[in-house]
C-alpha cells in the first residue's frame, strides 16, 4: 500500500462519512424513518442496498478462496439470484400490504405473538454468531494480508493488524449506523455497491491481463475447475440413474462434497429462507414506498447478484493460475509443491491478488471496495438487530412508547451490538475452522423459518399451533446439531480428533450438513401440517390478505397495477442469464 493508495482509502471514508452526515441532518425522529428510511427508498437504492448487505465476508474471504480451491463449484449459491425474483413477485405484495417493520411481526399477523417472540429471539442470536462474527473475521483477514506490519502499542500490549482492522471496521460502521439508522445504511450501501463492483471488476481485468487472458486461465486450471456440474454427480455415475440409487445408501450421507441431492433440494431452501424471509435482507424492500419500487429493487438486486461469480470466484481462480504458473512470486505461497491450493492461505486469495497485481492508486480503489463490502454487511446486521429488538421486544413490552423513545432504544440496541462485536474479536481470532463451521449454521437455522413462511402463505389451513411447534422442533434439532458440532469445529480441548468413530455423536457430527438441513425441513413441514390439521383452523378474518387463498379482489387488482411488461421482461432476462451460466460452466 503506497501513500496514494492510502489517500484513496481516506477519500472513501471521507465520502462515506459525508454522505452519512448529510443523511443524518435530514433525518426525522420517527420509527418509520430510523428503521425503514421513511418508507421512501427508490428501486435503485433498494436493490443496491440488498446486494451490498449480502456481499460480505463469505465472499471476500470464502468465495474467492473457494475459487482457488474448488473452481466454480460454489457458483451454485450465487446463481440463486432467482430467489430474489420470488421475493419480489411472491412475497412483496404480502409484506407491503401488511405494513410491518420486521419479519417476526408478519409472522405474528399470520399466526400468533408467540411465534413472533420465538423467531425474533433466534434471529438475534443467529446474527451475533454468524453474520457479525464472520464480518469481523473477514475485516481482520483483509487488514492482516494487506498491511501485516501494522501495529499499535497501548501500554504494554501490542495490537496487530488483525485487531486494528477489525476495530476500525466495526467502529466506523457502528458510528453512522447508530446515528443515521436505516436511511444512512441504505444510502451508504448504494455508494458502497458502486465502489465494490468497480474495484472488483478492475481486479479481475488486471488479473486476467497478468495471466494472459481468459484462454490462459482455462488452460492453466483445466476443465474440472470450470465445471458446475461435476460436484453434483459422483465420479463414474455421469449420465446414469446411479446417483439416485446411491442417495439411498447410508454411506452417501457422510462426508459429501457438494452432492447433487443436497444442492438440488437443500440449497434452494436455504436460498429462499435467506432472500425471502430474513430480516437482514427484506428490511431494505420494506423501506420502499410501494410494491412497484420494492419489486423493481429486488429485480435489480437479482441482476447484481450474478456478478460475484466473476468478481470474487474468478479472481480466486486467477490467483491459483498465477501461483501455479509462477508468474507472480508473491502468490506462490498459495500452492504446495504439487501446485495444489493450500486452503488456509487460499482464503486470503482476494487481498493477495490486490497486493500483487494491482498498480498503485488502483490498489486503493480495490481496498476501498473491500472495506465497502465489509462495512455494508456489518451495517446491515447492526440495523436489522436493532430493529428486531426495538420493534419485536421493546415496543411489545412498552406499547405506549413515543416515536422518539423507539428511535433512542434503536440507537442503544445498535450500540450494544457494536460492543458485542468488539468483545467478540478475540474469540474470532483464536478460533479454528470457524468459517467452515459457520457455513453449516444457516443450514440448520434456516429450514424452520422457510417452512412456516412458505406454508403460511400457500396453505391457509395451517395455524398458530402448527407454526409454533414447527419452529420449536426445528430450532431444537438445529441446536442439538450445533451443540455436537461446535467443540469439534472450534478444536476445543479433547475434541481435536472428533468423537469416537461409529458412536452416535460421531454419526450426527459426520452427516453432511445439507442432508441434516433437509431432514430438519422435512420434520418441520410434517410437524406443521399434522399439528395444524389436528387443531382448529385459523379464523378466516385473521388471515384475510395474508395467504393466496384469502387475497381480496381489490388486493389482486392493486398488485396487478404495480408491475408492467418491462418488470416481467427483466425478470425473464435474469432467468436467461442464470441458464446461460449453467450451460457455459460445463467444464
C-alpha positions in Angstrom: 0.0 0.0 0.0 1.5 3.3 -1.2 0.7 6.8 0.0 -1.6 7.2 -3.0 -3.5 4.1 -2.1 -4.0 5.3 1.5 -5.1 8.6 0.2 -7.8 6.9 -1.9 -8.9 4.8 1.1 -9.1 8.0 3.2 -11.1 9.7 0.4 -13.5 6.7 0.6 -14.0 7.1 4.3 -14.5 10.8 3.8 -17.1 10.3 1.1 -18.9 7.7 3.3 -19.0 9.8 6.4 -20.0 13.0 4.4 -22.9 11.1 2.9 -23.9 9.6 6.3 -23.7 13.1 7.8 -25.9 14.5 5.1 -28.5 11.8 5.7 -28.3 12.4 9.5 -29.1 16.1 9.1 -32.2 15.2 7.0 -33.5 12.5 9.4 -36.7 12.6 11.3 -37.0 11.2 14.8 -39.7 8.7 13.9 -39.6 4.9 14.0 -40.5 4.7 10.3 -37.6 7.0 9.4 -35.0 5.3 11.6 -35.8 1.7 10.9 -37.3 1.8 7.4 -35.9 5.1 6.0 -39.4 6.7 6.0 -40.5 4.0 3.5 -39.5 6.1 0.6 -36.4 4.3 -0.8 -36.3 4.1 -4.6 -35.7 0.9 -6.6 -32.0 1.6 -7.2 -31.2 2.2 -3.5 -33.3 -0.9 -2.5 -31.5 -3.1 -5.0 -28.0 -1.8 -4.3 -28.6 -2.0 -0.6 -29.8 -5.6 -0.8 -26.7 -6.5 -2.8 -24.3 -4.6 -0.5 -25.8 -6.2 2.6 -25.4 -9.7 1.1 -21.9 -9.2 -0.1 -19.7 -9.6 2.9 -17.1 -11.8 4.4 -18.3 -15.0 2.9 -17.5 -13.5 -0.5 -14.3 -11.6 0.4 -12.7 -14.5 2.4 -14.7 -17.6 1.5 -15.9 -17.3 -2.1 -12.6 -16.1 -3.6 -10.8 -18.7 -1.5 -13.2 -21.4 -2.8 -12.4 -20.3 -6.4 -8.8 -21.1 -5.7 -9.5 -24.5 -4.2 -12.7 -25.7 -5.9 -13.2 -23.6 -9.0 -16.7 -22.6 -9.8 -18.3 -25.1 -7.5 -19.8 -22.5 -5.1 -21.3 -20.5 -8.0 -24.4 -22.6 -7.4 -25.2 -20.4 -4.4 -24.5 -17.2 -6.4 -26.8 -18.3 -9.2 -29.7 -18.4 -6.7 -30.4 -14.9 -7.8 -33.8 -16.3 -8.9 -34.7 -16.3 -5.2 -34.8 -12.5 -5.3 -37.4 -12.8 -8.0 -39.5 -15.0 -5.7 -39.2 -12.2 -3.0 -40.3 -9.6 -5.5 -43.2 -11.4 -7.2 -44.5 -13.7 -4.4 -43.8 -12.1 -1.0 -43.5 -8.4 -1.6 -47.3 -8.0 -2.1 -48.0 -9.6 1.3 -45.2 -7.7 3.1 -46.1 -4.3 1.7 -49.8 -4.6 2.4 -49.2 -5.6 6.0 -47.0 -2.5 6.6 -44.8 -4.5 9.0 -41.4 -3.4 10.4 -40.0 -6.9 10.8 -40.4 -10.5 9.5 -41.4 -11.8 13.0 -44.1 -9.1 13.0 -45.5 -10.5 9.8 -45.4 -14.0 11.4 -47.5 -12.6 14.3 -50.1 -11.2 11.9 -50.3 -14.6 10.2 -50.1 -16.8 13.2 -49.6 -15.6 16.8 -47.5 -13.4 19.1 -45.7 -16.5 20.4 -44.3 -17.3 17.0 -43.0 -13.7 16.7 -41.1 -13.9 20.0 -39.5 -17.2 19.1 -38.4 -16.0 15.7 -37.1 -12.7 17.0 -35.0 -14.3 19.7 -33.5 -16.9 17.4 -32.8 -14.3 14.7 -30.9 -12.0 17.2 -28.7 -14.9 18.5 -28.1 -16.1 14.9 -27.0 -12.6 13.8 -24.4 -12.4 16.5 -22.8 -15.8 16.0 -23.0 -15.8 12.2 -23.2 -12.5 10.2 -21.5 -10.4 12.8 -18.8 -12.9 13.7 -17.8 -13.7 10.1 -17.9 -10.0 9.2 -15.3 -9.2 11.9 -13.2 -12.1 11.0 -13.0 -11.0 7.3 -12.0 -7.5 8.3 -9.1 -8.8 10.3 -8.0 -11.1 7.4 -8.1 -8.3 4.9 -6.0 -6.0 7.0 -3.7 -8.8 8.1 -2.9 -9.6 4.5 -2.6 -6.0 3.1 -0.8 -4.4 6.0 0.8 -7.2 8.0 3.4 -4.8 9.5 0.7 -2.5 11.0 0.9 -2.5 14.8 -0.3 -0.3 17.7 1.1 -0.4 21.2 -1.1 0.7 24.1 0.7 0.4 27.4 2.4 -2.9 27.4 0.0 -4.5 24.9 0.8 -4.7 21.1 -2.2 -5.0 18.8 -1.5 -6.5 15.4 -3.2 -5.6 12.1 -6.0 -8.1 12.6 -7.1 -6.3 15.8 -6.6 -2.8 14.3 -8.6 -3.7 11.1 -11.4 -5.4 13.0 -11.9 -2.5 15.4 -11.7 0.1 12.7 -14.3 -1.5 10.5 -16.7 -2.2 13.5 -16.3 1.3 15.0 -16.7 3.3 11.7 -19.7 1.2 10.6 -21.3 1.4 14.0 -20.9 5.2 14.1 -23.1 6.0 11.1 -25.5 3.1 11.7 -26.2 4.4 15.3 -26.7 8.0 14.2 -28.5 7.6 10.9 -30.4 4.4 11.1 -31.8 2.6 8.0 -31.6 5.7 5.8 -27.9 6.2 6.4 -27.3 2.5 5.9 -29.2 2.3 2.7 -27.7 5.3 1.0 -24.1 4.5 2.0 -24.7 0.9 0.8 -25.7 2.2 -2.6 -22.4 4.1 -2.9 -20.5 1.1 -1.5 -22.1 -1.1 -4.1 -20.7 1.1 -6.9 -17.2 1.2 -5.3 -17.2 -2.6 -4.7 -18.2 -3.6 -8.2 -15.8 -1.1 -9.8 -12.9 -2.2 -7.7 -13.6 -6.0 -8.1 -14.0 -5.7 -11.9 -10.7 -3.9 -12.0 -9.0 -6.7 -10.1 -10.5 -9.3 -12.5 -9.3 -7.3 -15.5 -5.8 -6.8 -14.2 -5.5 -10.4 -13.0 -6.5 -11.7 -16.5 -4.0 -9.3 -18.1 -1.2 -10.6 -15.8 -2.2 -14.2 -16.7 -2.6 -13.6 -20.5 -6.4 -13.7 -20.9 -9.4 -16.0 -20.3 -8.0 -18.7 -22.6 -4.8 -18.9 -20.5 -7.0 -19.2 -17.3 -8.9 -22.2 -18.7 -5.7 -23.8 -20.0 -3.9 -23.4 -16.7 -6.6 -24.8 -14.5 -8.3 -27.4 -16.7 -11.9 -28.2 -17.4 -12.8 -29.5 -13.9 -12.3 -26.1 -12.3 -14.9 -24.7 -14.8 -17.4 -27.5 -14.3 -20.5 -26.5 -12.2 -22.0 -30.0 -12.7 -19.1 -32.1 -11.5 -19.6 -31.6 -7.8 -23.2 -32.7 -8.2 -22.7 -36.1 -9.7 -20.4 -38.8 -8.1 -17.4 -39.8 -10.3 -18.2 -42.6 -12.7 -22.0 -42.1 -12.5 -22.5 -39.5 -15.1 -25.5 -40.0 -17.4 -27.0 -42.8 -15.3 -29.6 -43.3 -12.6 -26.9 -44.4 -10.2 -26.8 -41.1 -8.3 -30.5 -41.5 -7.5 -29.9 -45.1 -6.2 -26.8 -44.1 -4.4 -28.6 -41.4 -2.5 -30.5 -44.1 -0.6 -27.3 -45.7 0.7 -26.2 -44.7 4.2 -22.6 -44.2 3.0 -23.8 -41.4 0.7 -24.8 -39.4 3.8 -21.3 -39.0 5.1 -18.6 -36.5 4.1 -20.1 -35.5 0.8 -18.6 -32.9 -1.4 -21.4 -30.7 -2.7 -23.5 -33.8 -3.6 -26.3 -33.4 -6.1 -29.1 -34.3 -3.8 -28.1 -31.6 -1.3 -27.6 -28.9 -4.0 -30.9 -29.8 -5.7 -33.1 -29.8 -2.7 -31.4 -28.2 0.3 -29.6 -25.2 -1.3 -32.8 -23.7 -2.7 -34.5 -24.0 0.8 -31.6 -22.0 2.4 -31.6 -19.6 -0.5 -35.4 -18.9 -0.3 -35.2 -18.5 3.5 -32.3 -16.0 3.2 -33.6 -13.9 0.4 -37.4 -14.0 1.1 -37.8 -14.2 4.9 -34.6 -12.9 6.6 -34.9 -9.5 8.2 -31.4 -8.7 7.2 -32.3 -8.7 3.5 -36.1 -8.0 3.4 -35.8 -4.8 5.6 -34.4 -3.0 2.5 -37.5 -3.8 0.5 -39.8 -2.8 3.4 -38.2 0.7 3.1 -39.8 1.2 -0.4 -42.9 3.3 -0.7 -45.0 0.7 -2.7 -45.0 -2.7 -4.3 -43.6 -1.3 -7.6 -40.4 0.2 -6.2 -39.8 -2.8 -3.9 -40.3 -5.3 -6.7 -38.0 -3.4 -9.1 -35.4 -3.2 -6.3 -35.4 -7.0 -6.0 -35.1 -7.4 -9.8 -32.2 -5.0 -9.9 -30.6 -6.9 -6.9 -31.0 -10.2 -8.9 -29.0 -8.7 -11.7 -26.3 -7.6 -9.3 -26.3 -11.0 -7.6 -25.0 -12.6 -10.8 -21.7 -10.6 -10.6 -20.0 -12.4 -7.7 -19.2 -15.3 -10.0 -16.9 -13.0 -12.0 -15.7 -10.5 -9.4 -15.0 -13.0 -6.5 -14.8 -16.6 -7.7 -12.9 -15.8 -10.9 -10.2 -13.7 -9.1 -9.6 -16.6 -6.8 -9.1 -18.9 -9.8 -6.8 -16.4 -11.4 -4.7 -16.2 -8.2 -4.3 -20.0 -8.3 -3.4 -20.0 -12.0 -0.8 -17.2 -11.4 0.6 -19.2 -8.4 0.9 -22.4 -10.4 2.5 -20.7 -13.4 5.0 -18.9 -11.1 4.3 -15.6 -12.9 3.6 -13.7 -9.7 6.1 -14.7 -6.9 4.0 -13.2 -4.2 1.2 -15.7 -4.9 3.3 -18.9 -4.9 2.7 -19.3 -1.2 -0.8 -20.3 -2.1 0.2 -23.7 -3.6 2.2 -26.7 -2.4 4.9 -28.5 -4.3 2.3 -30.2 -6.5 0.6 -27.0 -7.4 -2.5 -27.6 -5.3 -4.0 -24.7 -3.4 -3.4 -24.6 0.4 -6.8 -23.9 1.9 -5.6 -21.9 4.9 -3.7 -19.5 2.6 -6.2 -19.5 -0.2 -8.8 -17.9 2.0 -6.8 -14.7 1.5 -6.7 -15.0 -2.3 -8.6 -11.8 -2.9 -6.5 -9.5 -0.8 -3.3 -11.3 -2.0 -4.4 -10.5 -5.6 -4.9 -6.9 -4.7 -1.5 -6.8 -3.2 0.3 -8.5 -6.1 -1.4 -7.5 -9.4 -2.9 -4.0 -8.9 -0.9 -0.9 -9.6 -0.5 1.9 -7.1 -3.6 4.1 -6.9 -6.0 1.5 -8.3 -5.0 -0.8 -5.4 -6.5 1.8 -3.1 -9.8 1.7 -5.1 -10.0 -2.1 -4.7 -9.2 -1.9 -1.0 -11.9 0.7 -0.7 -14.2 -1.8 -2.3 -13.1 -4.5 0.1 -13.9 -2.2 3.0 -17.2 -1.2 1.4 -18.3 -4.9 1.4 -17.2 -5.5 5.0 -18.8 -2.3 6.3 -22.1 -2.7 4.4 -22.5 -6.3 5.7 -21.9 -5.2 9.3 -24.2 -2.1 8.9 -26.9 -4.4 7.7 -26.7 -6.7 10.7 -26.4 -3.9 13.2 -29.5 -2.2 11.8 -31.5 -5.4 11.5 -30.7 -6.4 15.0 -31.7 -3.1 16.5 -35.0 -3.2 14.5 -35.8 -6.6 15.8 -35.0 -5.8 19.4 -36.9 -2.4 19.4 -40.0 -3.4 17.4 -40.4 -7.0 18.5 -39.4 -6.8 22.1 -39.3 -3.2 23.5 -42.4 -2.0 21.7 -44.4 -5.1 22.6 -43.5 -4.5 26.3 -44.0 -0.7 26.1 -46.9 -0.2 23.6 -47.2 3.4 24.6 -43.6 4.3 23.9 -43.3 7.5 21.8 -41.5 7.7 18.4 -38.6 9.4 20.0 -38.3 6.7 22.6 -38.3 4.0 19.9 -35.5 5.7 18.0 -33.5 6.2 21.2 -33.9 2.5 22.1 -32.9 1.6 18.5 -29.6 3.6 18.9 -28.9 1.9 22.3 -29.6 -1.5 20.8 -27.2 -0.8 17.9 -24.5 0.4 20.3 -24.9 -2.8 22.3 -24.5 -4.8 19.1 -21.3 -2.9 18.2 -19.9 -3.5 21.7 -20.7 -7.2 21.4 -18.9 -7.3 18.1 -15.8 -5.7 19.7 -15.8 -8.2 22.6 -16.2 -11.0 20.0 -12.9 -10.2 18.2 -10.6 -12.3 20.4 -13.0 -15.3 20.1 -12.8 -15.0 16.3 -9.1 -14.5 16.3 -8.4 -17.6 18.3 -11.0 -20.0 16.8 -10.0 -22.8 14.5 -12.1 -23.7 11.4 -14.6 -21.1 12.3 -15.5 -20.2 8.8 -16.4 -23.7 7.8 -18.3 -24.2 11.0 -20.4 -21.1 10.3 -21.4 -22.4 6.8 -23.4 -25.0 8.4 -25.1 -22.8 11.0 -27.5 -21.2 8.5 -28.2 -24.6 7.1 -29.6 -25.6 10.4 -31.4 -22.4 11.4 -33.0 -21.6 8.0 -35.3 -24.6 7.3 -37.8 -24.0 10.2 -38.2 -20.3 9.2 -38.6 -21.2 5.5 -41.2 -23.8 6.4 -43.5 -21.5 8.4 -43.4 -18.6 6.0 -43.9 -20.6 2.8 -46.6 -22.9 4.1 -48.2 -20.0 5.9 -48.6 -18.1 2.6 -49.6 -21.0 0.4 -51.7 -23.1 2.8 -54.4 -21.2 4.6 -55.3 -24.2 6.8 -52.0 -24.2 8.8 -52.5 -22.4 12.1 -50.7 -20.8 15.0 -50.2 -24.1 16.9 -48.6 -25.8 13.8 -46.3 -22.8 13.3 -45.1 -22.7 16.9 -44.5 -26.4 17.0 -42.6 -26.3 13.7 -40.4 -23.5 14.9 -39.7 -25.1 18.3 -39.0 -28.6 16.9 -36.8 -27.2 14.1 -34.7 -25.0 16.4 -34.3 -27.8 18.9 -32.9 -30.0 16.1 -30.6 -27.2 15.0 -29.3 -26.5 18.5 -28.7 -30.2 19.0 -26.6 -30.4 15.9 -24.7 -27.2 16.8 -24.0 -28.4 20.3 -22.4 -31.5 18.8 -20.5 -29.7 16.0 -19.2 -26.7 18.0 -16.5 -28.4 20.1 -15.1 -30.2 17.1 -15.3 -27.2 14.8 -13.5 -24.9 17.2 -10.9 -27.5 18.1 -11.6 -27.4 21.8 -9.5 -29.5 24.2 -10.4 -33.2 23.9 -12.3 -32.7 20.6 -9.4 -32.2 18.1 -10.0 -35.7 16.7 -13.7 -35.6 16.9 -15.9 -38.2 18.5 -15.2 -42.0 18.7 -15.7 -43.5 15.3 -19.0 -45.2 14.9 -20.6 -43.7 18.0 -24.0 -41.9 17.8 -22.4 -38.5 18.3 -19.9 -39.3 15.5 -22.7 -40.2 13.2 -24.6 -37.0 13.8 -21.4 -34.9 13.5 -20.5 -36.5 10.2 -23.9 -36.3 8.5 -23.3 -33.9 5.6 -24.8 -30.5 6.7 -27.0 -30.2 3.7 -28.6 -33.6 4.4 -29.2 -32.7 8.1 -30.7 -29.4 6.9 -33.0 -31.2 4.6 -34.0 -33.6 7.4 -34.9 -30.6 9.6 -37.1 -29.2 6.8 -39.0 -32.4 6.3 -39.6 -32.9 10.0 -40.7 -29.2 10.4 -43.1 -29.4 7.4 -44.6 -32.6 8.7 -45.0 -31.2 12.2 -46.6 -28.0 11.0 -49.2 -29.8 8.8 -50.0 -32.6 11.3 -50.4 -30.2 14.3 -52.4 -27.7 12.2 -54.9 -30.3 10.9 -55.2 -31.8 14.4 -56.3 -28.5 15.8 -59.0 -25.9 14.8 -58.3 -23.9 11.6 -57.4 -20.2 11.9 -60.3 -17.7 11.9 -61.0 -16.5 8.3 -61.0 -12.9 9.3 -57.5 -13.1 10.9 -55.8 -14.4 7.7 -57.6 -12.3 5.1 -55.0 -10.9 2.7 -52.2 -12.9 4.3 -52.5 -16.1 2.2 -53.0 -16.6 -1.5 -56.4 -18.2 -0.9 -57.6 -15.1 1.1 -56.4 -12.3 -1.0 -59.3 -10.0 -1.8 -60.2 -8.9 -5.4 -59.2 -5.3 -4.7 -55.8 -6.5 -3.4 -55.3 -8.6 -6.5 -56.0 -5.6 -8.7 -53.6 -3.5 -6.6 -50.8 -6.0 -7.2 -51.5 -6.2 -10.9 -51.3 -2.4 -11.2 -47.9 -2.5 -9.5 -46.0 -4.0 -12.4 -45.7 -3.7 -16.2 -44.3 -5.8 -19.0 -40.8 -4.5 -18.5 -40.7 -5.8 -15.0 -41.6 -9.2 -16.4 -39.1 -8.9 -19.2 -36.2 -8.0 -16.9 -37.1 -10.9 -14.6 -37.0 -13.2 -17.6 -33.6 -11.9 -18.6 -32.3 -12.7 -15.1 -33.5 -16.3 -15.5 -32.0 -16.5 -19.0 -28.6 -15.3 -17.7 -28.7 -17.9 -14.9 -29.4 -20.7 -17.5 -26.6 -19.3 -19.7 -24.2 -19.6 -16.8 -25.1 -23.2 -16.1 -24.7 -24.0 -19.8 -21.4 -22.3 -20.1 -19.8 -23.7 -17.0 -19.9 -27.3 -18.0 -16.1 -27.9 -17.9 
